Amino acid sequence: MRRGRGRRDLGLSRKGGSYSDFGDCDGDIRLGSSRGRRDRGGRMSGLSQRRGRGSDLDDDEDDDAGPDGFEGSSVRHQGGRRGKMANGSHRGGRSSDMDFGHRQPRGAKKFDFGLSEDDDEAGEVDEDDGPSGFEDDLFDDEVVKEDVGQITGNKSGSSMSAEDEPAKHESVQGRRSTGGGDSYLSKKRFDECPLSPLSLKGVKAAGYERMTAVQEATLPIILQGKDVLAKAKTGTGKTVAFLLPAIEVVSKLPPVDRDLKRPPISVVVVCPTRELADQAAAEANKLLKFHPSIGVQLVIGGTRMALEQKRMHTNPCQILVATPGRLRDHMENTPGFATRLMGVKVLILDEADRLLDMGFRSDIEKIVAALPKQRQTLLFSATVPDEVRQVCHIAMKRDLEFVNTVQEGSEETHSQVKQMHLIAPLDKQFSILYGLLTDHISENVDYKVIVFCTTAKVTSLVAELLSELKLNVREIHSRKPQSYRTRISKEFKESKGLILVSSDVSARGVDYPNVTLVVQLGVPTDREQYIHRLGRTGRRGNEGAGVLLLAPWEEYFLRSIKDLPISEATQPLIDLDTKKKDMYM
Ligand SMILES: Nc1ncnc2c1ncn2[C@@H]1O[C@H](COP(=O)(O)OP(=O)(O)OP(=O)(O)O)[C@@H](O)[C@H]1O
């Protein structure tokens, strides 16, 4: 691959004068920027605008799969591989910017690719986010504050301060972890724990011998039957940490009578995204290898309800892994399902922070209300912002244990992941991205890169453009059918030498092994999102790198991550004109 040094021109003007600086679009096109905006009436250059798809309640495969005003709209290649933007009209005028979903200052000239609804997990967001007042009888705010104050060692009981106060188990982590807080595995082996022989066999078959810090810290407490709120860095084995003790609970229950019309569901795992739910179910199946009598069922948006109902009927499971909207849908529409839920002994809220900032609070409240109060609740997250603490009020017992495996004073990110940022004007950003990628590829034979974009449409556009430039690219976002998302996710998991351009559907929890670089194009929603996205690399103690590419007016974001070890990157030099000549000769 030829790469000129010296020019940093976004260029992209093509032979025949098709697109130039992405600027030949018809009119004032803007790549949607801030999250959560649902509909904008701006000129969209023929892009059909679809409103947010609401919760995954409606998320049937067909609904998801068809043309949705997105596929084939943002960059449509008409007349061969001629790139055209939006409606394909190529007028001569040079627009000033291309906005990859960046927040724009007032008055800035922008392109709008019709991102009326960003892909805030669009398929799964529930807009019905009203207060429920659930379990007010059990936990009024004052009581919780007091209790939580005790949990975190805050005797004044003023507030639950997971971030501010050293947690009860923090010191335990400090002592037990190996190699300075960032180590991946502790010294403790699974076979030193009071686990059933069948679970131990499953753990061994899965290739796990020693525990990770969060597993070591939480397992004994969960096995005692306590509610646990656990905070641990990304990629440190939280899934096994909650699944294994949950499996133990099920294995100790009396066998389910096969003739029972509505056999109880004993464990419910709620995950914010379908990918994550899929991943948790797969991990459960791995661990259950030697527990033939325990079954797992996955219920997620984007698949057919009827099929799930049939499966649940013919093969009743004890462990149910679900996305919140679909779980509620079954609660309301699947005969006998609510009765089956009355058997729940353990409720797990995975990536609790994400569940909440995706607007699932109302779903969570309804799910919690549908479960027996006599149950164990586990809440796992890589970050514990205020909203997560609030959910403890509605879902957990007052004597919950907060296990924080992120040592006080240490960053929430991994030290083996090199973090960099770059501030660049919009018209330079794509060429910089391209330069970063090609530099990384030339230095890493086994490269595996995720490029995060702020919205589904920008994701698609960037993927399309990178493919045009002959990079090996896949895209994943909420506008793609679930079957496609699953396939791409699987492919990326198993591949090397691939770039995944993704919206935030892949930001949290998704475990892609050996990701070598994460690029964040545009400002993340918040500090937590930055950490979660970055957490797709450096998993299982591996090394990795992260680059945050911001526009000048987004530089303010650096203040919110100033405690993290992030430094300024050198701008890659790239001559896209040379590349283009290669392509069109
Ligand atoms: N004890 C263990 N030994 C070796 N590998 C493990 C162990 N526990 C988990 N893993 C592996 O570590 C990887 C990361 O685990 P997992 O996805 O559960 O992390 P996580 O903490 O949930 O991350 P995130 O916060 O990003 O969701 C997985 O590939 C998992 O199979």
The ligand as an SDF file (V2000), in Angstrom:
LIG
                    3D

 31 33  0  0  0  0  0  0  0  0999 V2000
  -10.9550  -17.0810   35.1510 N   0  0  0  0  0  0  0  0  0  0  0  0
  -10.7560  -16.8500   33.8660 C   0  0  0  0  0  0  0  0  0  0  0  0
   -9.6260  -17.2740   33.2630 N   0  0  0  0  0  0  0  0  0  0  0  0
   -9.4020  -17.0280   31.9510 C   0  0  0  0  0  0  0  0  0  0  0  0
  -10.2500  -16.3510   31.1550 N   0  0  0  0  0  0  0  0  0  0  0  0
  -11.3880  -15.8910   31.7060 C   0  0  0  0  0  0  0  0  0  0  0  0
  -11.7020  -16.1200   33.0670 C   0  0  0  0  0  0  0  0  0  0  0  0
  -12.8970  -15.5430   33.3130 N   0  0  0  0  0  0  0  0  0  0  0  0
  -13.3200  -14.9960   32.1760 C   0  0  0  0  0  0  0  0  0  0  0  0
  -12.4210  -15.1960   31.2030 N   0  0  0  0  0  0  0  0  0  0  0  0
  -12.4940  -14.7090   29.8200 C   0  0  0  0  0  0  0  0  0  0  0  0
  -12.2040  -13.3020   29.8690 O   0  0  0  0  0  0  0  0  0  0  0  0
  -12.8740  -12.6240   28.8170 C   0  0  0  0  0  0  0  0  0  0  0  0
  -13.5640  -11.4030   29.3580 C   0  0  0  0  0  0  0  0  0  0  0  0
  -14.6480  -11.7650   30.1730 O   0  0  0  0  0  0  0  0  0  0  0  0
  -16.0110  -10.9370   30.2300 P   0  0  0  0  0  0  0  0  0  0  0  0
  -16.5130  -10.6740   28.8620 O   0  0  0  0  0  0  0  0  0  0  0  0
  -16.8930  -11.6200   31.1780 O   0  0  0  0  0  0  0  0  0  0  0  0
  -15.4840   -9.5820   30.8340 O   0  0  0  0  0  0  0  0  0  0  0  0
  -16.3090   -8.3980   31.4790 P   0  0  0  0  0  0  0  0  0  0  0  0
  -15.6340   -8.0540   32.7390 O   0  0  0  0  0  0  0  0  0  0  0  0
  -17.7570   -8.7440   31.5150 O   0  0  0  0  0  0  0  0  0  0  0  0
  -16.0560   -7.2420   30.4300 O   0  0  0  0  0  0  0  0  0  0  0  0
  -16.9820   -5.9710   30.0780 P   0  0  0  0  0  0  0  0  0  0  0  0
  -16.9750   -5.0430   31.2200 O   0  0  0  0  0  0  0  0  0  0  0  0
  -16.3230   -5.3960   28.8930 O   0  0  0  0  0  0  0  0  0  0  0  0
  -18.3170   -6.5460   29.8280 O   0  0  0  0  0  0  0  0  0  0  0  0
  -13.8030  -13.6470   28.1880 C   0  0  0  0  0  0  0  0  0  0  0  0
  -13.2210  -14.0940   26.9880 O   0  0  0  0  0  0  0  0  0  0  0  0
  -13.8570  -14.7890   29.1790 C   0  0  0  0  0  0  0  0  0  0  0  0
  -14.0680  -16.0270   28.5520 O   0  0  0  0  0  0  0  0  0  0  0  0
  1  2  1  0
  2  3  1  0
  2  7  2  0
  3  4  2  0
  4  5  1  0
  5  6  2  0
  6  7  1  0
  6 10  1  0
  7  8  1  0
  8  9  2  0
  9 10  1  0
 10 11  1  0
 11 12  1  0
 11 30  1  0
 12 13  1  0
 13 14  1  0
 13 28  1  0
 14 15  1  0
 15 16  1  0
 16 17  2  0
 16 18  1  0
 16 19  1  0
 19 20  1  0
 20 21  2  0
 20 22  1  0
 20 23  1  0
 23 24  1  0
 24 25  2  0
 24 26  1  0
 24 27  1  0
 28 29  1  0
 28 30  1  0
 30 31  1  0
M  END
$$$$
